Amino acid sequence: MRPDDIISAHDIPSDELFHFAMAVPDLQAAMDQLGPALNVNWTSIWSMTRKMDTPEGPTTDEMQAVYSRQGPPYVELVSGHGSGFFAADSGPRLHHVGYIVEDVRAEAERLEALGMTIWDLGPGSAFVTNEVGMTFEIMAPGIRQTLDEWFNRPAK
């Protein structure tokens, strides 16, 4: 473990798997079932609107998410509406794996050079998909503060 791996109160690592996310149609039902099965408890539910630049053009997705408080790797559950990027319209599924890197653009371009497709490349994060069906969420170190604040909110 490197010193920068323990900057966060939640021991959020760099350059290695931080979390994996499941897309689920019913967030509360998934929390109720998976919490006891995995022996984890959850952060508060975070509702957000995510604007993304996809290969098909810009989209706006309404979604909700929670993280397990135990990890890493953490378990993230996401639930989107309709048939958007975060939706589980065809049933629950592994949605993505996430990790933190110093340079999001360089990592996204590295994966693109391996034949993957970049979705929503921004300064703080990117999603990269591939033909195998694995999506990567690449996040900048600044995400640690946001996650620490989220993890410290009481669950409702």
QUICOR-V268793 format. One record per residue. N is the residue number from 1. RES is the residue in three letters. PSI is psi in radians with two decimals (* if undefined). D_FIRST is the distance of its C-alpha to the first C-alpha in whole Angstrom. Layout:
n = {N	N}
res = {RES	RES}
psi = {PSI	PSI}
d_first = {D_FIRST	D_FIRST}
This chain:
n = {1	2	3	4	5	6	7	8	9	10	11	12	13	14	15	16	17	18	19	20	21	22	23	24	25	26	27	28	29	30	31	32	33	34	35	36	37	38	39	40	41	42	43	44	45	46	47	48	49	50	51	52	53	54	55	56	57	58	59	60	61	62	63	64	65	66	67	68	69	70	71	72	73	74	75	76	77	78	79	80	81	82	83	84	85	86	87	88	89	90	91	92	93	94	95	96	97	98	99	100	101	102	103	104	105	106	107	108	109	110	111	112	113	114	115	116	117	118	119	120	121	122	123	124	125	126	127	128	129	130	131	132	133	134	135	136	137	138	139	140	141	142	143	144	145	146	147	148	149	150	151	152	153	154	155	156}
res = {MET	ARG	PRO	ASP	ASP	ILE	ILE	SER	ALA	HIS	ASP	ILE	PRO	SER	ASP	GLU	LEU	PHE	HIS	PHE	ALA	MET	ALA	VAL	PRO	ASP	LEU	GLN	ALA	ALA	MET	ASP	GLN	LEU	GLY	PRO	ALA	LEU	ASN	VAL	ASN	TRP	THR	SER	ILE	TRP	SER	MET	THR	ARG	LYS	MET	ASP	THR	PRO	GLU	GLY	PRO	THR	THR	ASP	GLU	MET	GLN	ALA	VAL	TYR	SER	ARG	GLN	GLY	PRO	PRO	TYR	VAL	GLU	LEU	VAL	SER	GLY	HIS	GLY	SER	GLY	PHE	PHE	ALA	ALA	ASP	SER	GLY	PRO	ARG	LEU	HIS	HIS	VAL	GLY	TYR	ILE	VAL	GLU	ASP	VAL	ARG	ALA	GLU	ALA	GLU	ARG	LEU	GLU	ALA	LEU	GLY	MET	THR	ILE	TRP	ASP	LEU	GLY	PRO	GLY	SER	ALA	PHE	VAL	THR	ASN	GLU	VAL	GLY	MET	THR	PHE	GLU	ILE	MET	ALA	PRO	GLY	ILE	ARG	GLN	THR	LEU	ASP	GLU	TRP	PHE	ASN	ARG	PRO	ALA	LYS}
psi = {2.37	2.74	-0.67	-0.18	-0.26	0.39	-0.71	2.58	-0.29	0.28	0.85	2.03	2.85	2.63	0.43	2.95	2.17	-0.77	2.83	2.55	2.39	2.32	2.22	2.55	-0.48	1.76	-0.85	-0.72	-0.70	-0.72	-0.79	-0.64	-0.78	-0.51	-1.01	-0.62	-0.66	-0.06	0.85	2.77	2.94	2.68	3.10	2.76	2.31	2.06	2.37	2.83	2.18	2.02	2.30	2.54	1.86	2.92	-0.44	-0.08	3.11	2.50	2.80	2.13	2.30	2.32	2.87	2.64	2.69	2.75	2.63	2.58	-0.22	2.43	-2.94	2.80	2.53	2.74	2.21	2.36	2.27	2.53	2.00	3.06	2.62	-2.30	0.50	3.12	-0.63	0.05	2.66	0.85	-0.38	0.40	2.90	2.56	2.76	2.16	-0.89	2.89	2.53	2.55	2.80	2.33	2.80	-0.65	1.70	-0.81	-0.80	-0.70	-0.73	-0.74	-0.60	-0.79	-0.65	-0.68	-0.37	0.10	0.18	2.93	2.22	2.29	2.33	1.02	1.98	-3.14	-0.46	-0.22	2.88	2.66	2.37	2.23	2.88	3.02	-0.33	-0.36	0.08	2.24	2.41	2.35	2.05	2.22	2.56	2.76	-0.44	-0.30	-0.40	-0.75	-0.79	-0.78	-0.71	-0.75	-0.74	-0.82	-0.48	-0.20	2.44	2.47	2.51	*}
d_first = {0	4	7	8	6	8	11	13	15	14	10	11	9	10	11	11	13	14	17	20	24	27	30	33	36	36	33	35	36	32	31	33	33	29	28	29	29	25	25	24	25	26	25	29	30	30	33	33	35	33	35	33	35	35	37	40	40	39	38	38	36	36	34	32	28	26	23	22	20	18	15	13	15	17	21	23	27	29	33	35	39	41	40	37	34	32	35	35	39	39	37	34	31	27	27	24	20	18	15	15	15	16	20	21	24	23	21	24	26	24	25	28	29	28	31	29	31	30	31	30	28	28	26	23	23	25	26	26	28	30	32	30	30	26	26	23	22	20	19	19	16	19	19	17	20	22	20	19	23	24	22	24	27	29	30	33}
